[in-house]
Amino acid sequence: MLIAAIAYRNLSDHEKRVVSELLKHHPDYGRWTNAFSAELAPVDLDTFAFMRASTWPDEIRRHGSPYDHPQWHYVDYPLEPPDFPNKPSPYPNDDILYGIAQSERSLQDQSSSPELKAVYLSWLIHLVGDIHQPLHCCTLVNTNYPAPAGDKGGNGFFVRPGDVGVNLHSIWDKALGATANPRLQYNYATELLSQRSRAMLPELEKDKTPESWSKESRMIAIEIGYLRGNLQGGTNAASAIPLPGDYVKNLKIISERQAALAGFRLADDIKHHISQ
């Protein structure tokens, strides 16, 4: 929702109208409008719907929706210490890169129904966010986590940020907070945008494709996520190992930068694929 708010604020008024009209055809739009409240100001209904669309692919995951694509949320680039050879996606026809491409294609297909376009706009918003979460672009492979599954993007790698063991993936997922309150996320987006302009993010000019974004995330996973293979973890909560003292602080700094990049890139992608 934070990334969606950043992106929405970077659309022109015309582009906002285009996406807002499109989302009115989304199968869950009625539920979103029923959940909207004037108390969420400065978030208006159109902003709210765009932000809610960002979480919808997670909400339908493995719940029988014809629009569910469980494997689209990540790409399992193998991370193999100590050299971390650059290996391709093991499932190129069913991963996050494929999902983004399919979503973009549907949005530009003149034969796509309004509902289908609304659904795949929701997917595009979600996946551009996911691809900037470094642990969505890797799976650690070593003796504890054999190929091909590895540690499943940190889901099987347990650490202790406090007194309780949790998986590493969840820590990265919640690095920017876990609140579902749109007003709080919108205000957070405003704060991040005041601190990070496009000019402060040279990656926006250097890395312009989803594949390059995924490789960017993969490298962050290597360097910051797993500390080049030196991060210690357990295979379950009981065997979790304490995180280094500065790990969570560094994680938040990186995550805020990734969120800003994702928001700007999502806005640019939307401008390219649906603004006619």
Secondary structure as UniProt FT lines:
FT   HELIX           2..9
FT   HELIX           13..23
FT   TURN            24..25
FT   TURN            27..28
FT   HELIX           29..35
FT   HELIX           38..40
FT   TURN            41..42
FT   HELIX           45..53
FT   TURN            54..55
FT   HELIX           56..59
FT   TURN            60..64
FT   TURN            66..67
FT   HELIX           70..73
FT   STRAND          78..79
FT   TURN            81..83
FT   TURN            92..93
FT   HELIX           96..108
FT   TURN            110..111
FT   HELIX           114..130
FT   TURN            131..132
FT   HELIX           134..136
FT   STRAND          139..140
FT   TURN            147..156
FT   STRAND          158..160
FT   STRAND          166..167
FT   HELIX           168..173
FT   TURN            174..176
FT   HELIX           182..195
FT   HELIX           198..200
FT   HELIX           203..206
FT   HELIX           210..220
FT   HELIX           221..225
FT   HELIX           227..229
FT   HELIX           237..239
FT   STRAND          241..242
FT   TURN            245..246
FT   HELIX           247..274
//
